Amino acid sequence: MKVLTHDPYVGKDKLAASGVEAVSFDELLARSDFISVHAPLLPATRGLMNAAAFAKMKKGAFLINTARGPLVDEAALIAALDSGHLGGAALDVVTSEPLAKDSAFCIVIM
């Protein structure tokens, strides 16, 4: 597995020494099959994964968010999933917890 990363606070040399390739955020979106978000919730990161970011992701790519719910624009994520552009999403966190029973993220298994 090739690991790409985007971290504006860690130098490329340090990241390379860890065995990962540092790339721009746009390149990360365009090249990744799976994107796992690991970021604090700050004004600059709120809604980081939005409609524009999803549009730049590879068709069929997956989003994983185990950081903070508000990092993801949930309406834009649902649209990207409904359109078939994204292959799926794994969310450990959502903006409003607990998740409402009528949330579009709920799946009923019969």
C-alpha angles and dihedrals in degrees: 000000000000113000120210123188140186116201118154091194101053122068121244091238092057091047092048089051087057090056098253131116115237114218138164118275091251092051090048090054094046097047105037127097090190126027117196114191118218109168139122119249105257132149087261094052101041106115091006090148100055139142092286092051093047091050089055093051121098115267107263095020121142130229122214119189120182095146115073129335098228091059085080126063095224096197090053091047092052090049091050091050094045091050091052093239092120120048094214149312135234113204124186089171135036133188095255118035135230093041112245115247090235094050117132086233092066116100121197114215114201 
